[in-house]
Amino acid sequence: MMADADLDEAKLQLFLQWLQANGGELRGSTIRHCGPSRGFGVFSTSLPAHNNGDGVVMVVPLNLAITPMRVLQDPFLGPRCRALFEEGHIDDRFLIMLFLMVERLRSNSLWKPYLDILPSSFGNPLWFTENELNELKGTTLYRATMLQRKSLQALYQDKVKGLVEELSHSDELQRANSIFWTRALNIPFPHSYDAGILLENNSGDETSKSVNRDPLWVEGLVPGIDFCNHVQEKYNMKTSYEEQDKESSFLGGDYGASVTQDAGILLENNSGDETSKSVNRDPLWVEGLVPGIDFCNHGVDPGSSGHSN
């Protein structure tokens, strides 16, 4: 029997071949297994190949992105989901989860090499055993986990089974839900190319006009690039600071972000003009504790609006 490490390597090679056959390119990067229970990750290479000096380390065609538009174009799921989606009974995120579940059932799925290397289990409380969950009893995390489990079960019974009777187990929805929330990215699509939908019935003039418009941001999965949002260590933050324009940027374990003000730190020694410029920018959302206000998130009973002394 093939060892787990050999099996993982075989799956990775099939995925890399699939990615290349569909127009993907690894420029100055590689994808490899990170070890037991760690999955796969993207690593930079010491000698970037075919980089062309533009700093691009990976190229994935938009045709490979899994988006709501792609699901609605699917010959199997599209007819079943389009009316419900247009009427607001299901949302775009649910479409992607449903697509992941259905494609895993298809033995000849185009996406099989990609789906095969996605995680089969996760470390969040939704995947805890009953004994592990019992240790959380009495905590907010336990209540939130049980509510989420019930929500997913209700979603499976109310929506999934009615759309795809072939899906006979709710665990598939739980897995698809975890895959989406750990890997989904905001993907910039040009208006002239929205998975082919915006090109239908468009004239040449309309297409040319769309070139100068801002991109359309669509939430979805991008095979290959979605391996960038996993790190091996709990804290793996890289920070850079540019003195000239007073900007700081960081790349964390899940997503990258850039900030122009960090609780006043970047405003030290700045002139009044520099401070006033930052007022007109979008606010920076920072996670933290606010004494007094933080008492608002505790209720007497779930769903109760009562007060306690």
Secondary structure as UniProt FT lines:
FT   HELIX           4..21
FT   TURN            22..23
FT   STRAND          25..26
FT   STRAND          29..33
FT   TURN            36..38
FT   STRAND          40..44
FT   TURN            52..53
FT   STRAND          58..59
FT   HELIX           62..64
FT   HELIX           68..73
FT   TURN            75..77
FT   HELIX           78..86
FT   TURN            87..88
FT   HELIX           92..105
FT   TURN            107..108
FT   TURN            110..111
FT   HELIX           112..116
FT   HELIX           125..127
FT   HELIX           130..134
FT   TURN            135..138
FT   HELIX           140..155
FT   HELIX           156..160
FT   HELIX           161..163
FT   TURN            165..166
FT   HELIX           171..183
FT   STRAND          185..189
FT   TURN            191..192
FT   TURN            195..201
FT   HELIX           204..210
FT   TURN            211..212
FT   STRAND          216..221
FT   TURN            223..224
FT   HELIX           225..229
FT   STRAND          238..242
FT   TURN            243..246
FT   STRAND          247..251
FT   STRAND          256..259
FT   TURN            263..264
FT   HELIX           265..267
FT   TURN            268..269
FT   HELIX           272..279
FT   TURN            291..292
FT   HELIX           293..297
FT   TURN            302..303
//
